[in-house]
Amino acid sequence: MDAVLVINADLGPLHRVTVQHAIRMLCRRVAEIHEAEPDRVIGVFPVPRVVRLVRYVVTRWRFSAGPAWSRAGVLRRDGGRCAYCGGPASTVDHVLPRSRGGGNTWRNTTAACYPCNQRKGDRTPAEADMPLRREPATPSWASLAGR
């Protein structure tokens, strides 16, 4: 188990942390185990899968802007599939290349396999004659936490 889901006191998903970080949260008594690995312990604690915060954390800012962009988030949003051929994705491609002013945003990046990313190169999908199978969009917090 490499990541532990942290949920708010109202059971809403917040983010993921390492097992070590989750154990520290339990020791500081800011969280409780909500779900644990059966028959596995670290010291006196069962190995957590999900920890719930003891006190509610206000997170209104999350719903207006959406989650921050990340490479791992793009791969998770796209289900690890290449937006050009549908094969397993290993990298992130910029729809409008960075050299042409495209940035690291949810709507400008998509998951891609290495061969498709190399074939597209420094061109737009239309210039490379490589249509996208789906348009990139900003994901919701729930869609990123639920997979």
N, CA, C and O atoms as a GROMACS GRO file, in nm:
protein
  588
    1MET      N    1   0.086  -0.118   0.000
    1MET     CA    2   0.000   0.000   0.000
    1MET      C    3   0.090   0.123   0.000
    1MET      O    4   0.170   0.141   0.092
    2ASP      N    5   0.077   0.206  -0.100
    2ASP     CA    6   0.167   0.320  -0.112
    2ASP      C    7   0.101   0.452  -0.075
    2ASP      O    8   0.172   0.549  -0.050
    3ALA      N    9  -0.033   0.459  -0.071
    3ALA     CA   10  -0.100   0.584  -0.039
    3ALA      C   11  -0.222   0.556   0.047
    3ALA      O   12  -0.289   0.454   0.033
    4VAL      N   13  -0.250   0.651   0.135
    4VAL     CA   14  -0.364   0.643   0.224
    4VAL      C   15  -0.454   0.761   0.193
    4VAL      O   16  -0.408   0.874   0.185
    5LEU      N   17  -0.582   0.735   0.175
    5LEU     CA   18  -0.678   0.840   0.148
    5LEU      C   19  -0.713   0.911   0.278
    5LEU      O   20  -0.742   0.847   0.378
    6VAL      N   21  -0.708   1.045   0.276
    6VAL     CA   22  -0.748   1.125   0.391
    6VAL      C   23  -0.886   1.182   0.360
    6VAL      O   24  -0.906   1.246   0.258
    7ILE      N   25  -0.981   1.157   0.450
    7ILE     CA   26  -1.115   1.212   0.432
    7ILE      C   27  -1.145   1.309   0.545
    7ILE      O   28  -1.092   1.296   0.656
    8ASN      N   29  -1.229   1.405   0.516
    8ASN     CA   30  -1.268   1.505   0.613
    8ASN      C   31  -1.359   1.443   0.717
    8ASN      O   32  -1.401   1.328   0.702
    9ALA      N   33  -1.391   1.517   0.822
    9ALA     CA   34  -1.480   1.467   0.926
    9ALA      C   35  -1.618   1.437   0.872
    9ALA      O   36  -1.691   1.355   0.929
   10ASP      N   37  -1.658   1.502   0.761
   10ASP     CA   38  -1.788   1.476   0.699
   10ASP      C   39  -1.780   1.366   0.594
   10ASP      O   40  -1.875   1.345   0.519
   11LEU      N   41  -1.668   1.295   0.587
   11LEU     CA   42  -1.641   1.182   0.498
   11LEU      C   43  -1.614   1.223   0.354
   11LEU      O   44  -1.614   1.137   0.265
   12GLY      N   45  -1.592   1.350   0.327
   12GLY     CA   46  -1.555   1.396   0.194
   12GLY      C   47  -1.407   1.373   0.170
   12GLY      O   48  -1.326   1.398   0.260
   13PRO      N   49  -1.368   1.327   0.050
   13PRO     CA   50  -1.224   1.303   0.023
   13PRO      C   51  -1.145   1.433   0.019
   13PRO      O   52  -1.194   1.534  -0.032
   14LEU      N   53  -1.023   1.430   0.073
   14LEU     CA   54  -0.936   1.547   0.072
   14LEU      C   55  -0.815   1.525  -0.017
   14LEU      O   56  -0.797   1.595  -0.117
   15HIS      N   57  -0.731   1.428   0.017
   15HIS     CA   58  -0.610   1.400  -0.060
   15HIS      C   59  -0.553   1.266  -0.016
   15HIS      O   60  -0.611   1.195   0.065
   16ARG      N   61  -0.437   1.232  -0.072
   16ARG     CA   62  -0.369   1.108  -0.035
   16ARG      C   63  -0.236   1.142   0.030
   16ARG      O   64  -0.171   1.241  -0.005
   17VAL      N   65  -0.196   1.058   0.126
   17VAL     CA   66  -0.068   1.075   0.194
   17VAL      C   67   0.000   0.938   0.201
   17VAL      O   68  -0.062   0.835   0.174
   18THR      N   69   0.128   0.939   0.237
   18THR     CA   70   0.199   0.813   0.253
   18THR      C   71   0.152   0.745   0.382
   18THR      O   72   0.091   0.808   0.468
   19VAL      N   73   0.182   0.617   0.394
   19VAL     CA   74   0.146   0.543   0.515
   19VAL      C   75   0.216   0.605   0.636
   19VAL      O   76   0.157   0.617   0.743
   20GLN      N   77   0.343   0.644   0.619
   20GLN     CA   78   0.418   0.705   0.729
   20GLN      C   79   0.352   0.834   0.776
   20GLN      O   80   0.342   0.858   0.897
   21HIS      N   81   0.306   0.917   0.681
   21HIS     CA   82   0.238   1.041   0.716
   21HIS      C   83   0.108   1.011   0.790
   21HIS      O   84   0.074   1.079   0.887
   22ALA      N   85   0.034   0.911   0.744
   22ALA     CA   86  -0.091   0.874   0.809
   22ALA      C   87  -0.067   0.829   0.953
   22ALA      O   88  -0.143   0.864   1.042
   23ILE      N   89   0.038   0.750   0.975
   23ILE     CA   90   0.070   0.705   1.111
   23ILE      C   91   0.103   0.825   1.200
   23ILE      O   92   0.062   0.830   1.316
   24ARG      N   93   0.178   0.923   1.145
   24ARG     CA   94   0.207   1.044   1.223
   24ARG      C   95   0.078   1.118   1.259
   24ARG      O   96   0.066   1.171   1.370
   25MET      N   97  -0.019   1.122   1.165
   25MET     CA   98  -0.147   1.187   1.193
   25MET      C   99  -0.221   1.114   1.305
   25MET      O  100  -0.284   1.177   1.389
   26LEU      N  101  -0.212   0.981   1.305
   26LEU     CA  102  -0.276   0.903   1.411
   26LEU      C  103  -0.209   0.928   1.546
   26LEU      O  104  -0.277   0.940   1.648
   27CYS      N  105  -0.076   0.935   1.547
   27CYS     CA  106  -0.002   0.960   1.671
   27CYS      C  107  -0.034   1.098   1.728
   27CYS      O  108  -0.043   1.115   1.850
   28ARG      N  109  -0.052   1.197   1.640
   28ARG     CA  110  -0.085   1.334   1.683
   28ARG      C  111  -0.234   1.348   1.716
   28ARG      O  112  -0.277   1.453   1.765
   29ARG      N  113  -0.310   1.243   1.690
   29ARG     CA  114  -0.455   1.238   1.717
   29ARG      C  115  -0.533   1.342   1.639
   29ARG      O  116  -0.633   1.395   1.688
   30VAL      N  117  -0.488   1.373   1.516
   30VAL     CA  118  -0.566   1.461   1.428
   30VAL      C  119  -0.651   1.377   1.335
   30VAL      O  120  -0.737   1.431   1.265
   31ALA      N  121  -0.628   1.246   1.333
   31ALA     CA  122  -0.705   1.157   1.246
   31ALA      C  123  -0.729   1.025   1.317
   31ALA      O  124  -0.659   0.989   1.412
   32GLU      N  125  -0.830   0.954   1.268
   32GLU     CA  126  -0.863   0.820   1.317
   32GLU      C  127  -0.868   0.726   1.198
   32GLU      O  128  -0.891   0.768   1.085
   33ILE      N  129  -0.846   0.599   1.224
   33ILE     CA  130  -0.853   0.501   1.116
   33ILE      C  131  -0.998   0.479   1.078
   33ILE      O  132  -1.082   0.449   1.163
   34HIS      N  133  -1.028   0.495   0.952
   34HIS     CA  134  -1.163   0.473   0.900
   34HIS      C  135  -1.172   0.335   0.834
   34HIS      O  136  -1.274   0.267   0.844
   35GLU      N  137  -1.063   0.295   0.767
   35GLU     CA  138  -1.055   0.164   0.705
   35GLU      C  139  -0.909   0.119   0.709
   35GLU      O  140  -0.819   0.199   0.683
   36ALA      N  141  -0.886  -0.008   0.743
   36ALA     CA  142  -0.749  -0.058   0.758
   36ALA      C  143  -0.729  -0.187   0.681
   36ALA      O  144  -0.824  -0.256   0.644
   37GLU      N  145  -0.601  -0.219   0.657
   37GLU     CA  146  -0.564  -0.346   0.594
   37GLU      C  147  -0.589  -0.457   0.696
   37GLU      O  148  -0.548  -0.444   0.811
   38PRO      N  149  -0.654  -0.565   0.656
   38PRO     CA  150  -0.677  -0.674   0.752
   38PRO      C  151  -0.546  -0.745   0.788
   38PRO      O  152  -0.464  -0.775   0.701
   39ASP      N  153  -0.528  -0.772   0.917
   39ASP     CA  154  -0.416  -0.852   0.968
   39ASP      C  155  -0.278  -0.791   0.941
   39ASP      O  156  -0.180  -0.864   0.937
   40ARG      N  157  -0.269  -0.660   0.923
   40ARG     CA  158  -0.138  -0.594   0.907
   40ARG      C  159  -0.129  -0.480   1.007
   40ARG      O  160  -0.223  -0.401   1.020
   41VAL      N  161  -0.017  -0.471   1.077
   41VAL     CA  162   0.001  -0.365   1.176
   41VAL      C  163   0.138  -0.302   1.161
   41VAL      O  164   0.233  -0.363   1.112
   42ILE      N  165   0.145  -0.176   1.204
   42ILE     CA  166   0.272  -0.104   1.218
   42ILE      C  167   0.275  -0.058   1.362
   42ILE      O  168   0.202   0.033   1.400
   43GLY      N  169   0.359  -0.122   1.443
   43GLY     CA  170   0.358  -0.094   1.586
   43GLY      C  171   0.225  -0.134   1.645
   43GLY      O  172   0.185  -0.251   1.636
   44VAL      N  173   0.154  -0.038   1.705
   44VAL     CA  174   0.023  -0.066   1.764
   44VAL      C  175  -0.091  -0.033   1.669
   44VAL      O  176  -0.207  -0.061   1.700
   45PHE      N  177  -0.060   0.026   1.553
   45PHE     CA  178  -0.163   0.070   1.460
   45PHE      C  179  -0.184  -0.031   1.347
   45PHE      O  180  -0.087  -0.083   1.292
   46PRO      N  181  -0.309  -0.058   1.313
   46PRO     CA  182  -0.335  -0.134   1.190
   46PRO      C  183  -0.290  -0.048   1.071
   46PRO      O  184  -0.296   0.074   1.079
   47VAL      N  185  -0.244  -0.110   0.962
   47VAL     CA  186  -0.202  -0.034   0.844
   47VAL      C  187  -0.326   0.030   0.782
   47VAL      O  188  -0.416  -0.040   0.736
   48PRO      N  189  -0.331   0.164   0.780
   48PRO     CA  190  -0.452   0.231   0.732
   48PRO      C  191  -0.464   0.234   0.580
   48PRO      O  192  -0.364   0.246   0.509
   49ARG      N  193  -0.587   0.224   0.531
   49ARG     CA  194  -0.619   0.249   0.391
   49ARG      C  195  -0.682   0.387   0.379
   49ARG      O  196  -0.654   0.462   0.285
   50VAL      N  197  -0.768   0.420   0.478
   50VAL     CA  198  -0.838   0.548   0.482
   50VAL      C  199  -0.832   0.601   0.624
   50VAL      O  200  -0.861   0.528   0.719
   51VAL      N  201  -0.794   0.729   0.641
   51VAL     CA  202  -0.800   0.794   0.771
   51VAL      C  203  -0.898   0.911   0.762
   51VAL      O  204  -0.907   0.979   0.660
   52ARG      N  205  -0.970   0.932   0.874
   52ARG     CA  206  -1.068   1.040   0.880
   52ARG      C  207  -1.021   1.144   0.980
   52ARG      O  208  -0.981   1.110   1.092
   53LEU      N  209  -1.024   1.271   0.939
   53LEU     CA  210  -0.985   1.378   1.030
   53LEU      C  211  -1.083   1.387   1.146
   53LEU      O  212  -1.203   1.367   1.128
   54VAL      N  213  -1.031   1.417   1.264
   54VAL     CA  214  -1.114   1.428   1.384
   54VAL      C  215  -1.200   1.554   1.377
   54VAL      O  216  -1.316   1.552   1.415
   55ARG      N  217  -1.142   1.663   1.328
   55ARG     CA  218  -1.214   1.790   1.315
   55ARG      C  219  -1.235   1.823   1.168
   55ARG      O  220  -1.151   1.793   1.083
   56TYR      N  221  -1.348   1.885   1.139
   56TYR     CA  222  -1.381   1.924   1.002
   56TYR      C  223  -1.288   2.036   0.955
   56TYR      O  224  -1.264   2.132   1.029
   57VAL      N  225  -1.236   2.023   0.833
   57VAL     CA  226  -1.151   2.126   0.772
   57VAL      C  227  -1.231   2.193   0.662
   57VAL      O  228  -1.280   2.125   0.571
   58VAL      N  229  -1.245   2.325   0.668
   58VAL     CA  230  -1.320   2.399   0.567
   58VAL      C  231  -1.242   2.397   0.437
   58VAL      O  232  -1.124   2.432   0.434
   59THR      N  233  -1.306   2.356   0.329
   59THR     CA  234  -1.237   2.341   0.201
   59THR      C  235  -1.314   2.405   0.086
   59THR      O  236  -1.311   2.354  -0.026
   60ARG      N  237  -1.384   2.515   0.112
   60ARG     CA  238  -1.463   2.580   0.007
   60ARG      C  239  -1.379   2.616  -0.114
   60ARG      O  240  -1.428   2.609  -0.227
   61TRP      N  241  -1.254   2.654  -0.094
   61TRP     CA  242  -1.167   2.693  -0.204
   61TRP      C  243  -1.151   2.581  -0.306
   61TRP      O  244  -1.127   2.609  -0.424
   62ARG      N  245  -1.165   2.456  -0.264
   62ARG     CA  246  -1.147   2.343  -0.355
   62ARG      C  247  -1.252   2.339  -0.464
   62ARG      O  248  -1.223   2.299  -0.577
   63PHE      N  249  -1.375   2.380  -0.432
   63PHE     CA  250  -1.484   2.362  -0.525
   63PHE      C  251  -1.489   2.469  -0.632
   63PHE      O  252  -1.548   2.446  -0.737
   64SER      N  253  -1.430   2.584  -0.608
   64SER     CA  254  -1.435   2.691  -0.708
   64SER      C  255  -1.326   2.673  -0.814
   64SER      O  256  -1.353   2.689  -0.933
   65ALA      N  257  -1.207   2.641  -0.774
   65ALA     CA  258  -1.096   2.635  -0.868
   65ALA      C  259  -1.069   2.495  -0.921
   65ALA      O  260  -1.014   2.480  -1.030
   66GLY      N  261  -1.106   2.393  -0.849
   66GLY     CA  262  -1.075   2.257  -0.888
   66GLY      C  263  -0.935   2.220  -0.842
   66GLY      O  264  -0.863   2.304  -0.787
   67PRO      N  265  -0.897   2.097  -0.863
   67PRO     CA  266  -0.766   2.051  -0.817
   67PRO      C  267  -0.652   2.115  -0.897
   67PRO      O  268  -0.669   2.151  -1.013
   68ALA      N  269  -0.538   2.127  -0.833
   68ALA     CA  270  -0.420   2.182  -0.901
   68ALA      C  271  -0.370   2.082  -1.005
   68ALA      O  272  -0.382   1.961  -0.986
   69TRP      N  273  -0.314   2.133  -1.114
   69TRP     CA  274  -0.265   2.048  -1.220
   69TRP      C  275  -0.144   1.969  -1.173
   69TRP      O  276  -0.059   2.021  -1.100
   70SER      N  277  -0.137   1.844  -1.214
   70SER     CA  278  -0.017   1.763  -1.189
   70SER      C  279  -0.009   1.655  -1.296
   70SER      O  280  -0.111   1.615  -1.353
   71ARG      N  281   0.112   1.608  -1.323
   71ARG     CA  282   0.133   1.502  -1.421
   71ARG      C  283   0.056   1.377  -1.381
   71ARG      O  284  -0.012   1.315  -1.462
   72ALA      N  285   0.069   1.339  -1.252
   72ALA     CA  286  -0.001   1.221  -1.203
   72ALA      C  287  -0.152   1.239  -1.213
   72ALA      O  288  -0.224   1.144  -1.242
   73GLY      N  289  -0.200   1.361  -1.190
   73GLY     CA  290  -0.342   1.388  -1.201
   73GLY      C  291  -0.394   1.372  -1.343
   73GLY      O  292  -0.504   1.322  -1.364
   74VAL      N  293  -0.313   1.414  -1.442
   74VAL     CA  294  -0.353   1.398  -1.583
   74VAL      C  295  -0.362   1.250  -1.618
   74VAL      O  296  -0.458   1.207  -1.682
   75LEU      N  297  -0.263   1.172  -1.576
   75LEU     CA  298  -0.265   1.028  -1.604
   75LEU      C  299  -0.383   0.961  -1.536
   75LEU      O  300  -0.445   0.871  -1.593
   76ARG      N  301  -0.415   1.003  -1.415
   76ARG     CA  302  -0.529   0.948  -1.342
   76ARG      C  303  -0.660   0.989  -1.409
   76ARG      O  304  -0.750   0.906  -1.427
   77ARG      N  305  -0.672   1.118  -1.447
   77ARG     CA  306  -0.794   1.167  -1.512
   77ARG      C  307  -0.823   1.089  -1.640
   77ARG      O  308  -0.938   1.056  -1.668
   78ASP      N  309  -0.718   1.059  -1.717
   78ASP     CA  310  -0.735   0.991  -1.845
   78ASP      C  311  -0.732   0.838  -1.833
   78ASP      O  312  -0.731   0.767  -1.933
   79GLY      N  313  -0.731   0.789  -1.711
   79GLY     CA  314  -0.735   0.644  -1.690
   79GLY      C  315  -0.612   0.571  -1.738
   79GLY      O  316  -0.617   0.451  -1.763
   80GLY      N  317  -0.499   0.642  -1.750
   80GLY     CA  318  -0.375   0.579  -1.794
   80GLY      C  319  -0.375   0.536  -1.940
   80GLY      O  320  -0.294   0.453  -1.980
   81ARG      N  321  -0.468   0.592  -2.021
   81ARG     CA  322  -0.479   0.556  -2.162
   81ARG      C  323  -0.438   0.673  -2.250
   81ARG      O  324  -0.467   0.788  -2.218
   82CYS      N  325  -0.370   0.643  -2.359
   82CYS     CA  326  -0.324   0.744  -2.455
   82CYS      C  327  -0.445   0.808  -2.523
   82CYS      O  328  -0.537   0.738  -2.566
   83ALA      N  329  -0.445   0.940  -2.532
   83ALA     CA  330  -0.556   1.013  -2.594
   83ALA      C  331  -0.553   1.003  -2.746
   83ALA      O  332  -0.649   1.043  -2.811
   84TYR      N  333  -0.445   0.951  -2.803
   84TYR     CA  334  -0.433   0.942  -2.948
   84TYR      C  335  -0.461   0.801  -3.000
   84TYR      O  336  -0.536   0.784  -3.097
   85CYS      N  337  -0.402   0.699  -2.937
   85CYS     CA  338  -0.419   0.561  -2.988
   85CYS      C  339  -0.498   0.472  -2.893
   85CYS      O  340  -0.544   0.365  -2.934
   86GLY      N  341  -0.515   0.512  -2.766
   86GLY     CA  342  -0.588   0.432  -2.670
   86GLY      C  343  -0.503   0.330  -2.595
   86GLY      O  344  -0.554   0.258  -2.510
   87GLY      N  345  -0.375   0.324  -2.627
   87GLY     CA  346  -0.285   0.230  -2.558
   87GLY      C  347  -0.246   0.282  -2.420
   87GLY      O  348  -0.291   0.389  -2.379
   88PRO      N  349  -0.163   0.207  -2.347
   88PRO     CA  350  -0.118   0.251  -2.215
   88PRO      C  351  -0.036   0.379  -2.224
   88PRO      O  352   0.056   0.389  -2.304
   89ALA      N  353  -0.070   0.478  -2.142
   89ALA     CA  354   0.000   0.606  -2.142
   89ALA      C  355   0.116   0.604  -2.043
   89ALA      O  356   0.105   0.547  -1.935
   90SER      N  357   0.225   0.667  -2.083
   90SER     CA  358   0.341   0.674  -1.994
   90SER      C  359   0.390   0.818  -1.976
   90SER      O  360   0.481   0.842  -1.896
   91THR      N  361   0.332   0.912  -2.049
   91THR     CA  362   0.378   1.050  -2.043
   91THR      C  363   0.260   1.144  -2.062
   91THR      O  364   0.148   1.102  -2.090
   92VAL      N  365   0.287   1.273  -2.046
   92VAL     CA  366   0.185   1.376  -2.064
   92VAL      C  367   0.222   1.459  -2.186
   92VAL      O  368   0.337   1.501  -2.200
   93ASP      N  369   0.125   1.482  -2.274
   93ASP     CA  370   0.147   1.560  -2.396
   93ASP      C  371   0.073   1.693  -2.384
   93ASP      O  372  -0.038   1.698  -2.332
   94HIS      N  373   0.136   1.799  -2.435
   94HIS     CA  374   0.072   1.931  -2.439
   94HIS      C  375   0.002   1.946  -2.574
   94HIS      O  376   0.066   1.937  -2.678
   95VAL      N  377  -0.130   1.969  -2.571
   95VAL     CA  378  -0.208   1.984  -2.694
   95VAL      C  379  -0.150   2.100  -2.775
   95VAL      O  380  -0.118   2.083  -2.893
   96LEU      N  381  -0.138   2.217  -2.713
   96LEU     CA  382  -0.065   2.329  -2.773
   96LEU      C  383   0.074   2.322  -2.711
   96LEU      O  384   0.088   2.344  -2.591
   97PRO      N  385   0.178   2.291  -2.789
   97PRO     CA  386   0.311   2.270  -2.731
   97PRO      C  387   0.359   2.387  -2.646
   97PRO      O  388   0.324   2.502  -2.672
   98ARG      N  389   0.438   2.356  -2.547
   98ARG     CA  390   0.492   2.460  -2.458
   98ARG      C  391   0.575   2.561  -2.535
   98ARG      O  392   0.579   2.679  -2.500
   99SER      N  393   0.642   2.515  -2.640
   99SER     CA  394   0.725   2.607  -2.720
   99SER      C  395   0.640   2.710  -2.793
   99SER      O  396   0.693   2.811  -2.840
  100ARG      N  397   0.509   2.686  -2.802
  100ARG     CA  398   0.419   2.778  -2.870
  100ARG      C  399   0.329   2.853  -2.771
  100ARG      O  400   0.231   2.916  -2.810
  101GLY      N  401   0.364   2.843  -2.645
  101GLY     CA  402   0.288   2.917  -2.543
  101GLY      C  403   0.189   2.834  -2.465
  101GLY      O  404   0.118   2.888  -2.380
  102GLY      N  405   0.180   2.705  -2.491
  102GLY     CA  406   0.090   2.618  -2.416
  102GLY      C  407   0.146   2.592  -2.277
  102GLY      O  408   0.266   2.573  -2.262
  103GLY      N  409   0.060   2.589  -2.179
  103GLY     CA  410   0.107   2.571  -2.042
  103GLY      C  411   0.064   2.439  -1.982
  103GLY      O  412  -0.004   2.358  -2.046
  104ASN      N  413   0.104   2.419  -1.857
  104ASN     CA  414   0.065   2.300  -1.781
  104ASN      C  415  -0.071   2.326  -1.720
  104ASN      O  416  -0.082   2.364  -1.604
  105THR      N  417  -0.176   2.306  -1.799
  105THR     CA  418  -0.313   2.323  -1.752
  105THR      C  419  -0.392   2.196  -1.784
  105THR      O  420  -0.353   2.118  -1.870
  106TRP      N  421  -0.503   2.178  -1.714
  106TRP     CA  422  -0.586   2.061  -1.737
  106TRP      C  423  -0.636   2.055  -1.880
  106TRP      O  424  -0.643   1.947  -1.938
  107ARG      N  425  -0.672   2.169  -1.938
  107ARG     CA  426  -0.731   2.172  -2.072
  107ARG      C  427  -0.627   2.167  -2.183
  107ARG      O  428  -0.663   2.153  -2.300
  108ASN      N  429  -0.499   2.178  -2.148
  108ASN     CA  430  -0.394   2.175  -2.250
  108ASN      C  431  -0.308   2.050  -2.244
  108ASN      O  432  -0.216   2.034  -2.325
  109THR      N  433  -0.335   1.961  -2.150
  109THR     CA  434  -0.252   1.841  -2.138
  109THR      C  435  -0.338   1.716  -2.143
  109THR      O  436  -0.455   1.717  -2.103
  110THR      N  437  -0.280   1.611  -2.194
  110THR     CA  438  -0.349   1.484  -2.202
  110THR      C  439  -0.248   1.371  -2.188
  110THR      O  440  -0.130   1.389  -2.217
  111ALA      N  441  -0.294   1.256  -2.144
  111ALA     CA  442  -0.207   1.140  -2.133
  111ALA      C  443  -0.174   1.088  -2.272
  111ALA      O  444  -0.258   1.089  -2.362
  112ALA      N  445  -0.051   1.042  -2.290
  112ALA     CA  446  -0.008   0.989  -2.420
  112ALA      C  447   0.096   0.880  -2.400
  112ALA      O  448   0.167   0.877  -2.299
  113CYS      N  449   0.103   0.790  -2.497
  113CYS     CA  450   0.210   0.690  -2.495
  113CYS      C  451   0.334   0.755  -2.558
  113CYS      O  452   0.323   0.855  -2.629
  114TYR      N  453   0.448   0.699  -2.531
  114TYR     CA  454   0.573   0.757  -2.580
  114TYR      C  455   0.577   0.767  -2.734
  114TYR      O  456   0.614   0.872  -2.786
  115PRO      N  457   0.540   0.661  -2.808
  115PRO     CA  458   0.544   0.672  -2.955
  115PRO      C  459   0.453   0.782  -3.010
  115PRO      O  460   0.494   0.855  -3.100
  116CYS      N  461   0.332   0.795  -2.958
  116CYS     CA  462   0.242   0.900  -3.007
  116CYS      C  463   0.295   1.039  -2.971
  116CYS      O  464   0.285   1.132  -3.051
  117ASN      N  465   0.351   1.052  -2.851
  117ASN     CA  466   0.406   1.182  -2.809
  117ASN      C  467   0.522   1.221  -2.900
  117ASN      O  468   0.535   1.338  -2.939
  118GLN      N  469   0.606   1.125  -2.935
  118GLN     CA  470   0.719   1.154  -3.024
  118GLN      C  471   0.671   1.185  -3.166
  118GLN      O  472   0.725   1.274  -3.231
  119ARG      N  473   0.570   1.112  -3.213
  119ARG     CA  474   0.518   1.134  -3.348
  119ARG      C  475   0.453   1.272  -3.361
  119ARG      O  476   0.468   1.338  -3.463
  120LYS      N  477   0.382   1.314  -3.257
  120LYS     CA  478   0.317   1.445  -3.260
  120LYS      C  479   0.421   1.556  -3.254
  120LYS      O  480   0.408   1.657  -3.322
  121GLY      N  481   0.522   1.536  -3.172
  121GLY     CA  482   0.632   1.633  -3.164
  121GLY      C  483   0.587   1.772  -3.124
  121GLY      O  484   0.507   1.789  -3.032
  122ASP      N  485   0.639   1.872  -3.195
  122ASP     CA  486   0.614   2.013  -3.164
  122ASP      C  487   0.500   2.068  -3.250
  122ASP      O  488   0.508   2.180  -3.301
  123ARG      N  489   0.395   1.988  -3.266
  123ARG     CA  490   0.281   2.029  -3.350
  123ARG      C  491   0.152   2.015  -3.271
  123ARG      O  492   0.148   1.949  -3.167
  124THR      N  493   0.047   2.078  -3.321
  124THR     CA  494  -0.086   2.059  -3.263
  124THR      C  495  -0.141   1.926  -3.316
  124THR      O  496  -0.090   1.875  -3.415
  125PRO      N  497  -0.243   1.870  -3.252
  125PRO     CA  498  -0.301   1.745  -3.304
  125PRO      C  499  -0.350   1.759  -3.449
  125PRO      O  500  -0.338   1.664  -3.527
  126ALA      N  501  -0.404   1.874  -3.486
  126ALA     CA  502  -0.452   1.894  -3.624
  126ALA      C  503  -0.335   1.895  -3.722
  126ALA      O  504  -0.344   1.835  -3.829
  127GLU      N  505  -0.227   1.961  -3.686
  127GLU     CA  506  -0.109   1.967  -3.774
  127GLU      C  507  -0.046   1.829  -3.790
  127GLU      O  508   0.007   1.797  -3.897
  128ALA      N  509  -0.050   1.748  -3.686
  128ALA     CA  510   0.010   1.614  -3.690
  128ALA      C  511  -0.088   1.510  -3.745
  128ALA      O  512  -0.052   1.393  -3.759
  129ASP      N  513  -0.211   1.551  -3.776
  129ASP     CA  514  -0.316   1.461  -3.822
  129ASP      C  515  -0.338   1.347  -3.721
  129ASP      O  516  -0.346   1.230  -3.757
  130MET      N  517  -0.345   1.388  -3.592
  130MET     CA  518  -0.366   1.294  -3.482
  130MET      C  519  -0.481   1.344  -3.395
  130MET      O  520  -0.456   1.410  -3.294
  131PRO      N  521  -0.605   1.316  -3.432
  131PRO     CA  522  -0.717   1.366  -3.354
  131PRO      C  523  -0.721   1.306  -3.213
  131PRO      O  524  -0.685   1.190  -3.192
  132LEU      N  525  -0.766   1.388  -3.118
  132LEU     CA  526  -0.781   1.342  -2.980
  132LEU      C  527  -0.906   1.255  -2.969
  132LEU      O  528  -1.009   1.285  -3.030
  133ARG      N  529  -0.897   1.148  -2.891
  133ARG     CA  530  -1.013   1.062  -2.867
  133ARG      C  531  -1.111   1.127  -2.771
  133ARG      O  532  -1.230   1.097  -2.773
  134ARG      N  533  -1.061   1.217  -2.686
  134ARG     CA  534  -1.146   1.291  -2.591
  134ARG      C  535  -1.081   1.426  -2.564
  134ARG      O  536  -0.958   1.438  -2.563
  135GLU      N  537  -1.164   1.526  -2.544
  135GLU     CA  538  -1.114   1.660  -2.515
  135GLU      C  539  -1.068   1.667  -2.369
  135GLU      O  540  -1.140   1.620  -2.281
  136PRO      N  541  -0.952   1.725  -2.342
  136PRO     CA  542  -0.907   1.740  -2.204
  136PRO      C  543  -0.999   1.835  -2.127
  136PRO      O  544  -1.043   1.937  -2.182
  137ALA      N  545  -1.028   1.803  -2.003
  137ALA     CA  546  -1.115   1.885  -1.919
  137ALA      C  547  -1.062   1.888  -1.777
  137ALA      O  548  -0.984   1.800  -1.737
  138THR      N  549  -1.103   1.987  -1.701
  138THR     CA  550  -1.065   1.995  -1.560
  138THR      C  551  -1.145   1.892  -1.483
  138THR      O  552  -1.268   1.893  -1.488
  139PRO      N  553  -1.078   1.801  -1.411
  139PRO     CA  554  -1.150   1.697  -1.336
  139PRO      C  555  -1.206   1.751  -1.206
  139PRO      O  556  -1.164   1.856  -1.158
  140SER      N  557  -1.300   1.680  -1.150
  140SER     CA  558  -1.352   1.714  -1.018
  140SER      C  559  -1.262   1.650  -0.913
  140SER      O  560  -1.185   1.558  -0.942
  141TRP      N  561  -1.274   1.699  -0.790
  141TRP     CA  562  -1.196   1.639  -0.681
  141TRP      C  563  -1.237   1.494  -0.662
  141TRP      O  564  -1.152   1.407  -0.640
  142ALA      N  565  -1.365   1.468  -0.668
  142ALA     CA  566  -1.415   1.332  -0.643
  142ALA      C  567  -1.363   1.233  -0.748
  142ALA      O  568  -1.331   1.119  -0.715
  143SER      N  569  -1.354   1.276  -0.874
  143SER     CA  570  -1.307   1.185  -0.979
  143SER      C  571  -1.160   1.149  -0.960
  143SER      O  572  -1.119   1.037  -0.992
  144LEU      N  573  -1.080   1.243  -0.910
  144LEU     CA  574  -0.938   1.213  -0.886
  144LEU      C  575  -0.919   1.128  -0.761
  144LEU      O  576  -0.829   1.043  -0.757
  145ALA      N  577  -1.000   1.148  -0.659
  145ALA     CA  578  -0.985   1.073  -0.534
  145ALA      C  579  -1.047   0.935  -0.542
  145ALA      O  580  -1.007   0.844  -0.469
  146GLY      N  581  -1.145   0.918  -0.632
  146GLY     CA  582  -1.220   0.793  -0.636
  146GLY      C  583  -1.155   0.681  -0.711
  146GLY      O  584  -1.202   0.568  -0.702
  147ARG      N  585  -1.051   0.705  -0.786
  147ARG     CA  586  -0.992   0.597  -0.866
  147ARG      C  587  -0.884   0.527  -0.792
  147ARG      O  588  -0.824   0.434  -0.845
   0.00000   0.00000   0.00000
